[in-house]
Amino acid sequence: MDEVGLTVPPDAGAVSAAELRERVGQHLVFSIGRGATAARLADWRLALSYAIRDRIVVPWFQTAERINAADRKRVYYLSMEFLIGRLLDDAVANLGLESAAREAMAGLGVDYDALVRDEPDAALGNGGLGRLAACFLDSMSAVGVAGLGYGIRYDHGLFRQSFEAGWQAEEAEDWLAQPHPWEFERPEASFPIGFGGSVGPGAGDAGAWHPAETVIAVAYDTPVPGWQGRWVNTLRLWSAKPTREFELQAFNRGDFLGAATPAVLAETISRVLYPDDSTPQGRELRLKQEYFFTAASIRDILQRFERRHGDLAALPDKVAIQLNDTHPAIAGPELIRLLVDERGLAFDAAFDIARGCLHYTNHTLLPEALERWPAELLGRVLPCHLEIVERIDARHARESAAAGRPSDDGTAILGDGEVRMGTLAFVAARRVNGVSALHTRLMQETVFGGLHALHPERIVNQTNGVTPRRWLHGCNPPLRALLQEAIGDGWVADLDRLEALVPLADDAAFRERFAAAKRANKVRLAPWLAEQAGIELAPETLLDVQIKRFHEYKRQLLNLLETVALWNAMRQAPEVDWTPRVKVFGGKAAPGYRMAKLIIKLINDVARTVNDDPAVRGRLQVAFPPNYNVSMAERLIPAADLSEQISTAGLEASGTGNMKLALNGALTVGTLDGANVEIRDRVGEENIFIFGLTAEEVARRRAEGYAPAACIAASPRLAEAVEQIASGRFSPDEPERFRAIVEDLRGHDRFLVCADFEAYWQRQRAIDAAWRDRAAWTRSAVLNVARCGWFSSDRAIRGYAKEIWNAETEF
Ligand SMILES: *Cc1c(COP(=O)(O)O)cnc(C)c1O
């Protein structure tokens, strides 16, 4: 840095409001090209973002220097999705520049909060899996792991959801329509990525591959500042560009259309995020996306290693690669291919090196969500990789046989004409992890049972976590201020310190202030909820939220049936002093998921009916603000009183929404599923509302031949609600509209909504009663906050570093 004459402040966060203001003014003029009088909100936002980014760049260089000087083991997190959200406020808070930024902007006559809200969400992910990757990036910088995230720079992130007459409509998302101030384009960091073609005899023993088409992967780097800016990692996203030479050759031949073809393929690859959550897309373009970003990342990793090290056998000592789900599972075959075909290693040596570096996180046990590719398709798009997969499978079969296992134990990678990506990822990984204690146990007992018997040390658990910077410090200023006064701010980097709140749960004055913070969040939320969903939220109302992707296993339908039954009960007994509730639903359905979209329409139809009914006015309202995303989560979570985590037990791998809500003092109503089990273990049975069948009971009920009709017949409330939906009570213009839902509930009910309904109803009435003892409720809420520090993603990252990556943490 010295050589370019930059003076580097020792503490990059130390900048006065006056200095920052001057820098913002300079960026406005010289980076944006606009004067103060003509500047729009977005111009000011970009100018401030550049001024903040300036404070990150030097610590970024310094981090790289420290990693290089110590030759630290590097951790590469490969994820098809990063659900990041907004970056400005997060960067400002991480650098400790909140008051400086506010003051600087106020001095320029601009409202800082309006600027923050002007930033579009970076929505390069669908839901939990992508948000986990974003939390892990933040935590890798917070604890000082030499980490780097790899993904795809989609031109269009997750679609924008709106409602048209209550039906979900999707619009293209356009986050790059304005300049994205946080990234640096790195045209020099680019790799050609091939597809198709043929495999001939070559230097290595796997044969040399001659791809038919090639695109260029170009890197875009975003610095990821950790807490207090003391460590800054990188998120490297790949964008696909056409190959120049190819274009030119076709052009010179006068083949103008042919010249455009590679451009079309190239730009298609990183154009759009697949909007499916929990159901893989068996489409060729998806496979190309997966290979595209994985291949570019692996080449980048090898290149960085080889700049400093000679012996490839040392790769596992210097490199840990984490595969977030199976989407990058082709990393195994690709790494082997590069080692064999381009470096001349023998297959077995290459396999051992690859397996020494790779680790795989499983996110689901739902059979339909496990990724498989037709072998024919894989062979067409990646012919060389299919051959390598066959060799990996043969080696795996030999290991199985040597261990005395039957050859037909269902653990083959190739079977029924398909490549099972979960099995491939398992076989080529040193460690495989589940994301909650229950999920890991179920992995060992069910889907990965055979592989677990063969490699009993391989499956380990790392329960998910969430970053306390965004999900408490950033989103909940009233509670942050109270915590600061009560226990200081050490909890931001060490969330276990929230335990110091435990004794304060019995302090009436503290509880009052805690309740006041929750109330302040609701008051802050109310105008937005009124505008978005036409709902009046009084601060004394119980705010009940279910915010997450729409999927039948998450059972928004169970919540809705309870809403209908509650509406009926209130109408039938108006004299009762009912606990007033606002039920909030938020979430998107995959555009092709018909049942989930029908459930969205039903919620909107029920909401209209209930909200228009004077008989329940002030007692029950249903809100469904459209376009749930990270920013909406940040608004709703601090205000929530009740967190709905009601999936069919055994099907939610972990959940992270459950952690965010508990950490912000919402009590959970939930099944013993995913991390709910561990939340209960920590907050205590008396501070959470658990109901319903356990995973074992679900399996047993199914094995016995579950018949929902009997459950409906046994519950008059449920029967009435189902009958109302069936008879068009909520859809008088089209009484048959919800027939598919009703038929499924009465006939099949794969997710056991009816079996759990009565237990859920009873628990909800216990919640109504508990809400009336506000001192006791608040005591429970305080204990939830106090005892959920363990759900920090810092704890999760330390666990991965120690038990999986064998990598150091700086802090
Ligand atoms: C945390 C989060 C999720 C995951 O929620 P779950 O309830 O764990 O499914 C999904 N989407 C967004 C925007 C989130 O912030």
The ligand as an ORCA input file, in Angstrom:
! r2SCAN-3c Opt
* xyz 0 1
  C     -33.894    -17.410      7.754
  C     -34.561    -17.296      6.445
  C     -35.111    -18.429      5.840
  C     -35.101    -19.788      6.492
  O     -36.271    -19.911      7.300
  P     -36.763    -21.309      7.869
  O     -37.891    -20.929      8.762
  O     -35.614    -21.887      8.629
  O     -37.180    -22.130      6.721
  C     -35.722    -18.286      4.622
  N     -35.803    -17.084      4.010
  C     -35.303    -15.969      4.573
  C     -35.445    -14.678      3.860
  C     -34.667    -16.035      5.805
  O     -34.158    -14.924      6.337
*
